[in-house]
């Protein structure tokens, strides 16, 4: 059973990695800084709202990572 859990976690991480790389590629190609800023504002609102992670600790960790992604674009 442990191996199945490892595979599922690996698959979930692979999905997250793929979406992250897709988003970063899109944002890096965007020539409109206002669009990029709006995407980050929307992501922040989503994380902090009911669509985001359930707890304060999870929300803060998500926001920290969102800020790390934003810094990668500068």
PLY file of the C-alpha trace (Angstrom):
ply
format ascii 1.0
element vertex 74
property float x
property float y
property float z
element edge 73
property int vertex1
property int vertex2
end_header
0.00 0.00 0.00
2.93 2.38 0.71
4.16 2.13 -2.87
0.71 3.05 -4.24
0.67 6.13 -2.02
4.15 7.11 -3.26
3.01 6.79 -6.88
-0.10 8.90 -6.23
1.95 11.57 -4.45
4.47 11.54 -7.31
1.67 11.86 -9.85
0.13 14.74 -7.91
3.51 16.47 -7.69
4.08 15.93 -11.40
0.71 17.55 -12.13
1.51 20.52 -9.91
4.95 20.89 -11.52
3.45 20.81 -15.02
0.84 23.46 -14.19
3.48 25.63 -12.52
5.75 25.48 -15.56
2.84 26.19 -17.90
1.83 29.24 -15.87
5.38 30.56 -15.63
5.92 30.14 -19.37
2.70 32.03 -20.05
3.54 34.84 -17.66
7.10 35.19 -18.97
5.78 35.53 -22.53
3.14 38.05 -21.58
4.12 41.48 -22.79
1.45 43.20 -20.75
2.64 43.86 -17.20
-0.89 44.82 -16.17
-2.17 41.38 -17.15
0.58 39.69 -15.14
-0.18 41.89 -12.12
-3.89 41.08 -12.41
-3.16 37.34 -12.58
-1.21 37.59 -9.32
-3.97 39.68 -7.70
-6.54 37.09 -8.71
-4.36 34.25 -7.43
-3.90 36.05 -4.11
-7.66 36.60 -3.77
-8.34 32.98 -4.64
-5.88 31.69 -2.06
-7.32 33.93 0.64
-10.93 33.18 -0.30
-13.06 30.10 0.05
-11.45 28.50 -3.02
-8.05 28.53 -1.32
-6.49 26.18 1.19
-8.57 25.50 4.31
-6.42 26.84 7.14
-4.45 29.98 7.90
-1.16 28.10 7.93
-1.89 26.58 4.51
-2.98 29.95 3.11
0.21 31.61 4.35
2.38 28.86 2.85
0.55 29.25 -0.47
1.03 33.02 -0.44
4.71 32.61 0.35
5.12 30.30 -2.62
3.09 32.65 -4.84
5.51 35.43 -3.93
8.47 33.18 -4.78
6.96 32.54 -8.21
6.45 36.27 -8.70
10.11 36.93 -7.90
11.16 34.41 -10.55
9.60 36.65 -13.19
11.66 39.72 -12.26
0 1
1 2
2 3
3 4
4 5
5 6
6 7
7 8
8 9
9 10
10 11
11 12
12 13
13 14
14 15
15 16
16 17
17 18
18 19
19 20
20 21
21 22
22 23
23 24
24 25
25 26
26 27
27 28
28 29
29 30
30 31
31 32
32 33
33 34
34 35
35 36
36 37
37 38
38 39
39 40
40 41
41 42
42 43
43 44
44 45
45 46
46 47
47 48
48 49
49 50
50 51
51 52
52 53
53 54
54 55
55 56
56 57
57 58
58 59
59 60
60 61
61 62
62 63
63 64
64 65
65 66
66 67
67 68
68 69
69 70
70 71
71 72
72 73
